[in-house]
Amino acid sequence: MKVRRFVLGTDEADWLKVWNSVYGARWDYAPMTLEEMRMNEKSPDFESEGRFIAELNDQPVGIVHAYVDKLREEKKGFVRTFGVLPEFRGQGIEEKLAQTAMKELKNRGMKVIQSSVESNQEEVIRLWESLGFKLVRTFSLMTRDLIEPESDVGENMEVVLKPLRIYADEDLKMLNRLNNECFKEHFNWRPSPLESLVFFVREDPRIKMQEWFFAILNGKHVGYIGTGIDASYNAARNAKCGWILNIGVLKPYRKKGIGTKLMLHGMNLLKAKGMTVAMLGVDDSNVTKAMHLYEKVGFKVARKDLAYEKSIE
């Protein structure tokens, strides 16, 4: 068995063979196509430098991505996209990939490494803990059935919701400013560049059906929400699922029913488009206590993800 670097423009099919087996089989993911991966490679956030493929008899059996966020001042690197084909697990390949990622991040000047794992992946959890990683954060994937229209649960009735014009540059600049301001106190935050937001809203290969809205109060932009539908996921899973992609309210305007207003609008919008389920992700220890808002409007935890960290100074 050997571990080698990913070659951009050559190894996409090998990468996808493992990715689709590891991630594409999960209920909240869907298999990725080669075309979609190549489109993702055009994203401003894409990095191929830290990607590795494990091979056995010249066949891909595992992948890992030792990701360095070049816009992050903190010297924290991330282990992203980590997995081995089911039939080859438990043979030491996971350990080799993990060690490769750690070495790569250390060589690139990182002082802290973070990795994520689903709470039910006991073997992977034991691996990271055996390597000295400690649990630092818990995240939830939450879902809600979209059966009845929502109203009268404490929403702010003075807020006006204004649709974002996807091809209006000034609207995307406003959304990016709001996003950075709303999330600057959050775990793992760093300023998000405008070009990354523009790519996601206008060119994301999976969530092409997006709608975003600003919350306007007394003529001021005080929050926003984004909804999206992944048609590929729904086709693969025979589902009618939509996403609350993101939501934020400026700090001085929180606890005033604005987030509730935005959430109700987002859910009812997805329902109007024929969706029967809404999903979203949240940091359980979010400084805004966002999880309480989501629970108030009917969302329930469907899966837990764990973030582990290790200092390598």
N, C-alpha and C positions, 0 to 999 in steps of 0.2 A: 504494500500500500504506500502511496506517495501523496503528498499535498503540494499542489503547484498553484501559481498565480493565475487568476482569470485573465484571459486575453480578450480585450474589447473588440467586438466585430467578428470574433471567431467562436467564442465559448458560450454564447447565449443559449443554444439548444441544450448543451450539457447542464448549464445552470438551471434551466427550466425543468429538466427531467427530475432533478432532485427537489426543486422548489415546489413543483406541482404535487409531488408525492407527499412532501412534508406539510406544506401549507394549503395547497389546493384541495386537500381532502377534509379540511376542517369546516365545520358547519358555517362559520362566519366568514370564510374565504371562498373563492372560486378559482379554478385553474386559470393561469395566465397564458396568453398566446405570445408567440414570438414577436408579432407585430406590436403588441402592447408593451413588451419589454423594450423593444427598440424605441418606442415613443417615450418611455420613461427615461431612456438614456439622454434625451434632449432636455431634461429638466435641469435647471440651474443647480439643484441640490444633488444631482447624480455624481457618484464617485465610483470608479472602477478600481482604483489603486489598491484598496485593502480587501479585495475579494479573492477567495481561495477555493479551489475545488479539490476534494479528496478523490483519488482514483484507485481502483483495485483491478488489476489486469487490464489497465487502460480504459476502464469504464467508470464514469462518474458515480460516486456513491454517497458523497457528502459535500456540503457547502458551508462557508462562513464568510461574514462580511465584517472586517475590522474597520469601522467607520470613523473617520476624523472629520468633524464639522469645522471647516476652515474659518467660519465666521464667529466661532465661540472663543472668547478670551480665556475662559477656564480650560485648563489642560485635561479635559475629560474626553475619553474616547468611548465608543460604543460597539458592542458586539451585536450586530444585526443579522438577521437571516442566518440562523444556525440550525442545521439539521442533517440527518443521515437517513438514507433509504431504510424502510422498516426491516427488510431482510438482512441488513448488515449492522444493525444496532447491537450494542453490547460486546463489540469486538475491539474496543479501544480506539475506534475512529473518532468518536466524539471528543475524547481526551486530546487526541492529536490536533484536531481542529481548534479546540479551545486554547491549547498551548500556542498554536500558530498565531491565533488572533491576539493573544496577550503579548507575544513577542513583537508582533507587528506594531501594535499600539505603543509599546514602550520605546521601540526604535524610532517612532515618529514623535517622540517627546511628550506623550501623554503621562499624566501623574495619577489619574484615576480611571478605572475601567468600569463601565456599567453594562450589564447584560439583563435581558428580560426573558421570562419563562412563564408559561401558563401554570396555574396553581396545581393542576392535576398531573403535571409532568414530573413525577417523583424522581425518576432516574436522572433527569437533567438537573433538577434542584440539588440532588446529592452531589452531582458532578461539580457544580459551581461552588457549593459549600466546601467540598473537599479541596478546592483550589484557593480557599480563603475568602471567598466572597460572602458579604453580609447583606441581609434583606434591609432595604432602605425605603421602599415605597410599595404601595399596593394600588392597582388600578382596576376599574370595573368596566366591563362591557354590559350595558343595560338595554333592555328591550321593553316595548309596550305595544300591546294590541291596539289597533286603531279602529275601535268598534263604534263608539259614540262620539259625536262632536263634543269638544270641551268648551266650557265657559264658566264664569262666575266662581273662580277658585282663587280670587285675590289679585287678578290682573289689574294693571294700571290702565284706567279708562281714558286718561288724558294723552297717552302716548299715541303718536301717529306713526304708522309703519310705511316706509317709502321703499319701493323696489330699487335695488342696485341695477344699474345699466352695465351689463357685462363688458360692453365694448366702449364705455366711456372712461377714459383714463382718470378723470378727476374722481369718479366714484371708487375706482380701485385704489387710488391713493388715499382716499378717506377711509376705506375699509382697512387698509394696511396700517394706517395710523391708529385707528381704534383698536385693532388686534394687538399691536405692540403695547399700547397703553393699558389695555385691560389685562394683559397677561404678564406684565413685567415683574410681578411678585411671585409668579408660579415656579414650581419645580422644573429645573432644566431649561428655563427660559433664556433665550438670547434674542436680540432684535431680528425680526424676520424681514429680509429684503423684499422690496416691491416686486422684483422680477420673479421670485419664487411664488408669490401669491398670484401674479398674473398668469403664470404657467398653469397653476392648479385650477384656477377658475375658467380659463379659456381653453386649455389644451389637455387636461388630465385624460388619459386614455380609457379609464374605467368609469369614472363618475362624470359623464358628459352632460347629464340632465341636472343642472344646478340652478338654484334660485336663492338670492341673498336679499335681505331687507335691513334697512337702517331703522332704528328707533329714534324718533324725533320728539323732543320735549321742549316746549317754548322756543322753537326754532333752532335748537342745538342737537347735533348728533350725539346721542348718549349711549348707544349700544347697537348691536347687530345680531343677525342669525343667518346661517346658511343651511340649506337643505339640498340633498342630492339623491339621485337614484342610479344605482349601478345595474344597468340592464343586463350585463354579462352575468353578474351574480344571480340575478333573478331567473335568468334562463337556465343556468346551470343547476340551481337549487329548486326550480319550480316554485319560486317564491314571489311575493309582492311586498318587497321590503324597501324602505327608504331610510335615509340617514339624516340625523341632525349633525351636520358636518362640524359646526362650530357655533358658539354663542358667547357673547361678552357684553358686559355693562360696565361703564366707567365707574370707578370707585365711589365718587360722591353721590351716585344715583342708585346704588345697590339697596336692597331691602325695601324697595318702593313699588314692587309689583311689575317692574319693567321686564325682568327676566321671565316672569310668568307669562306676561303678554306675548313675548317673543316665542316662548315654547309652545303656547297654545296655537299661535299662528302657524308655526312650523309643522306641528302635528296635523292640523286641519288642512294645510296645504298638501301634505303627503297623502292624506286620506282622499282629498278631492281628485288626486291623480291616480286613484285606484289602489294605493298601497294599503295593506292590512296590518303591517308591522313597522314600527320605527325602532332604530338602533342608534346608540351613541356611546362614546367612550368618555370616562372621567377619572381623574386622579382622586382617590378616596380622601386624601388629605388636602384637597384643593383649598386655598386660603379663603375663597369666597363661599365655602360650604355648598358648592353647586350640587352635590349629591342630594342634599335635602330638597332642593328645588325639583330635581328630576323625580324624586320619590313622591313629592307632593302632587305632581301632575301624572302619576301613575306608572312610572318606569320601575322595573325590578332588575336586580342583578342576574345576569345570565352566565357570566364567566369572570374569573379573577386572573389578572396578570401581575406578576411580581417582578420588581426591579431589584437587582443585586449589584453591589459595588465592591471594589477592592482598590486600595491604594497601592501603587507600585513605585512610590518614591524610595 
